[in-house]
Every structure is written in structure tokens, then in C-alpha cells.
Amino acid sequence: MNQPADNWVIVFKSTSEYELTIVQAMLLENEITSEMISHQDHVFNALTQNQESALYVHKDQLDEATRIIKASEHE
């Protein structure tokens, strides 16, 4: 997924792909499919390290995904 489809929306943003991967795994554990769109170029990592990447979910799962992410922040 290089560009989000019309029915996919951003659920989480971060400058850390590691953090995005953790959130993506957490969503998958709850049967929510997500896609990461990274704006970081690993070849030029020093120049792009502050670039945000985003995690997208289907708009029908946005509320549940948001609830799961918020619940994990309070743990």
C-alpha cells in the first residue's frame, strides 16, 4: 500500500517505525488489519529521521482501533 485507499483512515502517527510496528501488532491481536505508510527513506535515514509515518485502518474499524490504542496508553 503506497497510497491509502479511500476507505482507509489514519489511526496512529509516529516518527518511530518501531512504535508503529508495535501498535500494528497490537491491532492485529485484536483482529484489526492495518497498513503502515512510511515516509522514511532508510538510505537517507539521517536526513529523514523526524519524518512521521502513519498507520491506517479501514474506516469501519477506526473506533475500535482508537479504543485499543487509547487503552494501551493507560497501561
FENBELQUI-V86623 format. One record per residue. PHI is phi in whole degrees, -180 to 180 (* if undefined). PSI is psi as a letter, one per 40 degrees, with the letter a starting at -180 (NA if undefined). OMEGA is omega in radians with two decimals (999 if undefined). Layout:
# FENBELQUI-V86623
PHI:PSI:OMEGA + PHI:PSI:OMEGA
This chain:
# FENBELQUI-V86623
*:h:3.09 + -90:d:3.08 + -132:h:-3.13 + -70:i:3.05 + -72:i:-3.09 + -58:d:-3.08 + -97:e:3.09 + -113:h:-3.09 + -132:i:3.13 + -72:h:3.08 + -114:d:-3.06 + -159:h:3.08 + -127:i:3.10 + -163:i:3.00 + -88:e:-3.11 + -109:h:3.07 + -65:d:3.09 + -61:d:3.12 + -64:d:3.10 + -63:d:3.14 + -65:d:3.11 + -65:d:3.13 + -65:d:3.12 + -61:d:3.12 + -65:d:3.12 + -63:d:3.11 + -65:d:3.14 + -62:d:3.07 + -61:d:3.13 + -102:f:3.06 + 62:f:3.06 + -114:h:3.12 + -81:h:3.11 + -138:i:3.11 + -131:h:3.12 + -100:h:3.01 + -115:h:-3.07 + -102:h:3.07 + -104:e:3.14 + -92:h:3.07 + -105:h:-3.05 + -65:d:3.10 + -68:d:-3.13 + -111:f:-3.04 + -56:d:-3.12 + -63:d:-3.12 + -86:d:-3.02 + -116:e:-3.00 + -65:e:3.12 + -100:e:3.12 + -78:h:3.11 + -79:i:2.98 + -115:i:-3.04 + -132:i:3.06 + -110:h:-3.09 + -111:i:3.01 + -130:i:3.06 + -64:h:-3.05 + -58:d:3.10 + -70:e:-3.11 + -108:e:-3.07 + -60:d:-3.10 + -61:d:-3.14 + -67:d:3.13 + -63:d:3.12 + -62:d:3.12 + -62:d:-3.13 + -64:d:-3.14 + -64:d:-3.14 + -64:d:3.12 + -63:d:-3.14 + -71:d:3.13 + -71:d:-3.12 + -92:e:-3.14 + -83:NA:999
